[in-house]
Amino acid sequence: MKILNERNSPSSIFAKMKYYFAYTTFGNEPGNALEFAETQLSLRNKNAKYIGGVFLQYPENAVPLQSPRGTYDAERPDQKKKEEDFIAMLVSRLEKGEPAEMHEIVTETVHPEENKNSVLFGPIVIDPSKCIGCYSCVSHCAYNAMTKPEAGGAVKIPSWNADRCCTCGACFNFCPVRAIEIPGGNSSEREQYFFGRSKAGLKETPALPRGQVASRLTIPH
């Protein structure tokens, strides 16, 4: 079965790969992202050498599962340490004289929503009365599904391309004025993912044990 699509993860970027590692994250439902990444990367270039992987638990950033309005998920200090140790291992291997090819490691972001799932969470709704034209949604969209309007035209809000969208939620989470909603993901009931914004006025919710966030999932009928 073909998992990674050629548009976003073309085989050409893996052709010269000699070493690879997997850096994967999850919210509260662990899934098998690390095994998925390891397997898929190895299939792209069977001669490449796997040098390690890490699987980190961070605050939930899948829109339907994000924390309720007025709250934010607690971070896990132990996961930050785990990340730092993994990075230190990679740096150490470089500093200890690994082959020069190690410096040519290909880095590629692979989204778990590689297969289009707009039907599940879409469409994206932009409120023209709230949009301030900052186009943060455009700059943060990994799939170019959000585009700026034509300069000088009557339309001032960005346009959404359903065929390119994977409903990752970046546009919703990065909008500074909440002009974007994803009704299919119940975004109106979810706090935006933190991304460095002020936590003032928000209540911290304890980091949930693995597998216990599903109770938040309420898809509108």
N, C-alpha and C positions, 0 to 999 in steps of 0.2 A: 504494500500500500504506500502511495506517495504522500508523505506528510508535509514536508516543507515545500511551499510553492516557489516556482522559479522566479516569479516577479519580485519577491522580497528577499529570497535567499538563493540566488542563482548558483548553479554548480560551479561556475567559473571562479568564484571567490575561494573555493576549496581546492581547486586543481593543484596549487603549489603548496598546499598545507603539509608541513612535515611534523609539526607538534600541535596538540590542541588540548584545551582544558574546558571544563564545564562550570559555569557560575550560574546557579539557579536559585530562585526565591519563591516563596509561597506565603500566603496569608495565614489561614488557620486550617485549610484543607490541604495536607501535604501532597497528595497525588503521587505521580511518578515522574516529575519533571526532570530530575537528575538522570535517571535511567534513560528517559526519552532523549535527552540531549546527548548523552554518551553514545547511545545506539545510532542516532541519526547522523551524528558527526563522523562516527567510524564508517558508516555506509557511504558517506560522501567521498572518503579517501581512505581506502583500506590499508594503505602503506604508511599512514601518519601514525605517530606515537602519542598515546594518551598520557598526559603528565599529571592528571588529578582533577578532582571536582569538588564542589562545595554546594551544600543545600541549606539555605538560610531562611529562617522564619522572621518575617517583618510584618508591620501593620498591614491589614487587608487593604488592597487597592483595586479589587474587582467591584465595580459600582454596586451591583445588587447586594454585596456582602459587606460594604463599608460600614463604619460605625454610624449609629443614628445621629440625626441632627443635634448639634449642641455638645457632641462628645468626640473624643478621639481615642484610638487604640494605643495602649501603652507599648513602648518599645521594649525589646529584650536585650539587656546588656550582654548576656552570654553570646548572643548571635553576632554582635559587633566584634567581640573578641575572636569568635570563630572566623569571621571574615578577615580580620587583621592577620590572623595566623596563616590563613590560606594565601593571602597576598605576599606575606613575608616568605613563604615557601617558594613561590614563583620567583620573587626577586632574588632569593638566595641561589636558586638554580642558575639564574642568569649571571650572577656575580662570581659563581664558582667555575666559570669557564665552560658552560654548555656550548655546544656547537653554534656557530654563527647563525644557523638557521633559526635558532630559538628566538632571535630578535625579529623574526619575520612572522611571528604568530598572527594569524588572522583573527580579528575580533569581529564578531557579528552578533547583533541582537536578534534573538529568535523569540517571537511572541507566542504564547500558548494559543492565541487566537488566530494562528496562521490560516486556518481554514475559515472562510467568511462565515460569520454567524450574526450578521446584521438582522436577520429575520427574528432572532431570539431577543436581542436587546434594543434594536433600532425601532423607529428612526431617531436621529438626533434632531432636537427642536431648539431653534435659536429665537429668543425673544428680542425683536428689534427695539422695543422700548427700553431694554436694559443694556444692550450691546453698546460699548463705548468705542468700538473700532480699534482696539489695541492689537487684535489679531494674534493674541497669545495662542489661541486654539490652532491657528495655521502653523505657527512655528513649532509647536509641540506635537503635531500629528506625524507619526512615523510613516504613514502610508499615503500622505498627500491627499487625504480625503476631504480636508478643509482647505479652501482656496479664497484668496482675497477677491473682492469685487473689482470690476473694471474701473480703472482710475477715471474720475470725472463722471461716472455713471450715476443713475438715480439710486441704485441699490448700494447701501453702505455696509450691510452685514455680510459675513463670509458665507460661501455656499458649501453645501455638504454633498459629497458624492457617495451614494449608497453602495456602488459597485466596488469602491476601494476601502470602505470602512470595515473595521473588524470590531467595532465597539469596545475598544480597550479602555475608554473613559478619560483619556488624556485631555481632551477638549473640555470636558465637564470639570475635571479636577484642577486645571490650570486657569480657568476663567476667573478673573478677579472680582467679577460682579455677579456671578451665577446667572449669566444670561443664557446658558446652555443647560438643557435638561435631557435626560435619556429616560423617557417614561417607561419603556419596557424593562428598565433596570431599577425602577422605583427611586430614581435619583433625588426626587424632591424630598424624600424621607432620609436621605443619607448626607452625612457631613462630607465635604470635599477632603480628599487625601491631603495630608499636611503640607508636604513639599516646601518646608521652610517658612510657611506663614505663621503668624502669631497665634498662639494657643489661648490668648486672653479670652476669658468668658466660656471656654470649653471645659467640659468635665472629662477627666481621664477615665477610661474604662480599663479594667485589668486585662492583661494579656491573656487571651483565652487558650485553654489547653487545645491541643490538636484535635480537629474534628468537631469542635463544639460551636462553630460559627454558623453552621447551616440553619440554625433557628432564626437567623436574621433574614433569610431568603424569602421574600414575598413578592412573587411575580404577579402583576395586576392581571385580572381576568378580563 
